[in-house]
């Protein structure tokens, strides 16, 4: 019997996915086969400018040479030991990451959602062991329109019904307040509050940038209330906003920092909880863990990512090119764009609904050779690799103008 022909075209490959992949995504109809820098190529050889960068997981572009070399060197030596043993890469990674963030200790994990779940556990343990909250009564205050991941605990305190519906019952112990509202936050904090968990910029909600002073206000409020400030910088961190961390725009140092996405350089999943010593120090052997967390391959790649950030080059590029991005979007106000929010090389762009949904705009841009992702309604997100050139960024803005005007 002759074996069926292997799918080769984009259309064939997309059809082949239908019966065997869970339908939890609705990707654009492009099948990527190769990538380099800011560009990807599909199976037919068509090239696209990547203006999403894996939701910030590809901050340093596709296949950055320093990161690929670090991974290759480590692949030839050691990939996994589990945390049952020490490995020769982990301490170096943790030390460099702690120094980069200005904090003391690192809990290595794999995915962003794992970092958030770990941060929740650490905050509760700290509340019981250090703050003295009665057992089982610790609460965590979060912001409406948040996106911290997809696990059942996390979607339980989401306000997005698409994420929540059909997945309960949910874990108790969370209070939801409006984002960017210090008065509402202060009213929600009480003696049971272990932590306030927020994104310094809300990415999934449409790149929502809070008012000046909000993050500093959260820091001061949590300090007065004797609870932890946990900053989820999984999307906003590691150069994206023009600073190493988005909280740096207000000179704020949180008690706990959640990192992921770009920490793995687009090569392997790497995440981390980084915190003050007296916070992460509450964990004891057996209370938390991960087979792959802190594996040598991840530590080698993560160390190389930290080395790239230590130069400051990518933070400067994001800040400088962010001006070009904002200026280009400002020129489109009233010409198909009704509004936008931007910080560094990151923008949420509201398109006139009369011109189409965010999905439809994304599909039109795809046909112009530019890849973006929609979010709610007629909003699209722009988050190119920090390696993008000014010429490439202008090209993407030109394509957006073409599909709108």
N, C-alpha and C positions, 0 to 999 in steps of 0.2 A: 504494500500500500504506500502511495506517495504521501509524504508529510505535507500538510497545508503550508502554503507560502507564508513566510514570516512577514508581518506587517511592515511596510516601509515608508509609506507616505504619512503625513500628519493626520489626514482623514482616517486612514486605516488604523493607525495607532490609537486615536481617540475612540474609535468604535471598539477596538480590542479591550479597552479599559472598562467599558460599560458593564459587562456581566461579572467582572471579577474584582472591581474596586468598590469599596463602600462609597456611597454618594454624599459624603460629608463636605465635598468641595464642588465648586462650580467654576473651574478655571477658564480663562480665555482660550479660544481654540488655536493655540500655538504649541508646538511640541519642540522643546529646546533640546538640542543634541550637543552643542559645544558653547563655550563662553570664554571670554578673555576681557579683563578690565571692565569697562562699562557696557560691553556689547555681548549679546547672545546670538546664536545662529540656530535656526530650526533644521529639521531633517531634510528639507528641500534646499537648504543653503541660503535662505533669506535671513538678513541681519536685522536686529532690533536693538535700539538703545534702551537699556534697562533703567527705568526711572522708579523702580520699586526697591531694588537691592535686597530682596528677601526680607522685607519688613525690617531693615537695618541689620540683618545678619551678614550682609555683604558690604558693610561700610567701607572695606578696603578693596572693593571690586572683586570680580571673579578671578580666582586663581592668582592671587598676589604672589609674586615670585618668592618673597621672603617667607611667606606662610607655607607655600608649597614645599620649599626646601626644608623648613623645620619639620613638616610632616614626613617627608621622605626620609630624612635622617633618622627620625624616631621609628618609622616603620621597619627599618633595617635592624633595630636594636630590641625594642620591647613595646608592646601595645597595651597589655592589661595584666595586672596582678590581683585585682580586687583590693579592697582596703584591709584584707586579712594580713597583708604584708606592706612594708614600706616600699616606695620606689624612689629612684634617684632624681626624678624631675619635679615632684610635687612641692617640696619645700621651697624651691627656687620660685616656682609659679606663685605660691601663696605669698611669699615675701615681697615679690615685685608688685603684685596686685594690691596688697595692703598699702604699700608705699605710694602707689599711684593714686589711690583713693583717699589717703590720709586717715585710714582706719587701722585696726590692730590685727584682727583675726579673719580667717577665710574658711568657709564651709563649702567645699567644691561639690557641685551637682552636675546635672546634664542639661536639662531643658529649662526654659524660663518658668513654666508652670511648677516644676519641681523646686525651683528657687523660691517661688512665692509660697508654696506649701511649707517649705522648710522655714521660711521667715515667720509664717504664722505659728508653727510649732515652737520656735525659739521665743517669740514674743510671749506666748502663753506660759511657757516654762519660766521665763524671767518674771512674769507677773506673779506667779505663785511662789517662786523661790526667793525673789529679791523684793518685790513691791509688797508682798503679803496679801494679795487678793485671795479670798477663800476659794478652796479647790472647786473647780467646775463652774466658776462664775466670771472668768475673765472675758472681756469683750474687746473687739477691735472695730474701730470706726473707719469706714471706707467712703469713697465718693461715688455719687451717681454717675452713670455713663462710663464707669470704669471698664478697663479690660486688663485682667491679670492672668488669664489663662482659661483652660477648658475643663479642668477637673471638676468633680461634683461639688467639692467644697467651694471652689472659686466661683462657679456659675451660680451657686446659691446666693451670693451677695452681688450678682450682676443685676443691672436694671434692664438688660436687653432680653426681651421675652423669647427671641429666637434661640438664645443661648440657654435659657432656663427651662422653657416649656417641655414637659415630659421627662425631666431628669430628677425630680424630687423623690423622697423627702430630702431636705437640705440641712446642712450643719448649722446649728444655732450659734449665737455669740457674736453676731455682726450687726452694726448699726450703719445705715446708709444716710449720708447727708449730701446736700448739693455741693458740687465742685465749685471752688473759687468763692466760698462763702465762709468767712472766718467766724461770724456770729453763730451760724448753724453748727459749725464744728465745735465751738466752745460749749454750746448748749448740750451737745451729745456726750461730751467727755465727763466722766465721773470717776469715783473711786475704784470701779471695776475695770476701767480702761487699761488694757495692756499696751495698745499701740494705735497710732493713726497710720493707715496704709494708703498712700496716694501715688499717682503718677505725676511727676513734675510737669509733664506735658502729656495730655491724654491723646494717644495716637489713634486708636481704633475709633474714637468718637469724632475724629475729623481734625486731628492736630489742634486741640484746644489748648491755647497758651493762657495761663492764669494772669490776673492783674499783677502789676509790680507790687511787691510787698506780701503777696499771699504766702509764698514759701517761707519767707522769713517769719511771717505771722504764725504759720504752722509750727515752725521750730520753737518759737518763743512760747506758744500755747502748750506744747507738749512738755517743754522744760518746766513750766510753772505747774502743770498738772501731774508731773512725775510719771509720765508714760513715754513710750518710745515713738520716735518719728521713723517710720519705715518708708523709704523712697524706692519705688519700683522704677528703675532706670533700664529695664530690659530693652526697650525700644529707644528711649531718649538718650541713653548713655553712650560713652566711648566715642565721642567726637561728633555725633550727629548734629547737635545744636550749636556748634562752634566753640564749645568748651568740652573738657573731658566728660563732665557730668552736667546735666541740665540744672541741678541745684546750685552750681557754681555761679550762675547768672545773678543770684542773690547772696552769694557768699555764705551759703548754708552748708553745714555738715550734719547729715542725719545720723541717728544712732545705728541704723541698719540700712544697708544698701543692697538691692537685688539687681544682679547683672546676668546677662545671657546674650543670645543672638550674636552680636558682633564679637563677643569674647571667643567664639569658636572660629572666627575668620572665614565663615562660609565653608568650612572643611569638615568639622566634627561638632556635634552639640556640646557646648560647654556653658555652664552657668555657675553662679556662686552667690552665697550670702556673705557679705563682708560687713563686719560690725566692730563695735568697741569690745574690748576684752571682757569687761564685766557682763556683757550681754551674751556673746557666743560662749563664754566660759561656763554657762549653766549646763551645757550638754555634757553627759557622761557616756562612757562606752555602753553600747547597746540601745541607747535611746533614739538614735537616728542613724541612717546610713544609706549607702547606694553602692551596688556592685561596680558600676562603671564610674561613679563620681570620683574625680581626681585621678583617672587613669593616666598612665605616662604619655600616651599620644595626645590626649586632651591637654595635659599640663604643658607639653612641648609647644603645641600650637598656641595655647593661651599665653604662654611666656613671650612668644614671638609677637602676638598682638599687643601686649603691654609695651614691648620694646618699640613698636611702631608709634604708639601713642606718647611715649616718653619724649619723642623729638618735638612734639607740638605741631608738626607739619599738617596733620589731618584736621586738627582743631582750627588752625588758621585758614585752611582751604575751605572748610565748612562755613566759617564766618565770612570770608571774603566773597565766595561764590553765592552765599546766602543773600548778599546785597543784590547781586545780579538777578537772582530768582525773584526776590521781592519786587524789584523794579519792573521786571518783565510781567509779573502778575498784575501789578498796579496799572500798567498800560492796557490790560485787558478788562479792567473794571468798566462795566457798562457796554462791553463788546462781547458778551457771552458769559463773562464772569460777574457774579453778583457780590462776591466777597471772598476773602481768603484769610488764613492765619498761617504765619510762618515763623520758624525759629531755626537759624542756621540753614542747612540743606534739607529742610523738611517743611512741607506745606500741605494744608488741607484747602482745597479749592472748591468753592461752591459755584456750580454752573447753573445758569438760568434753566429751570425745569422745562421750559417750553422747547429747549433745544435737545432734551433727552435725559435719560437717567444716567447716573454715574456709570453703570454697566455699558450703556450704549456709547457714551463718550469714550470709555476705555477701548471698546471694540473699534471705534473709528480711529483712535490713535494707533492701535495695533496695525491697522491697514496703512498707516503712515510711517510704520517702522519704529514706533515708540510704545513701550510697555509700561502701563500704570495699573493701579488697582482702585476700584471704587470702594466707598464705604456707604454710609447711610444716604438714601435719597439720591440727589444729584451732586454729591460731593465725591471728588477724586483725591487721592493722596499722591504726592510727589516726594520721593525719598531716594534720590540717586546715590550711587556709590560716591564716597568722598574723594575718589580719584577722578571723577568726571572733569573734563576740561571746560573752560568757558565757552569754547566753540560748540561743544556737544550740548551744553546746557541751553545755549541760544537756539540750537537746532530743535531741541525738544519744545521750547517755548514757541518756536515758529510753527511746529506741528500742531500744538494746542490752539494757536490762533487760527490756523487753517481750518480745523474741524469745528470751530465755534463761529467764526466771522463769515 
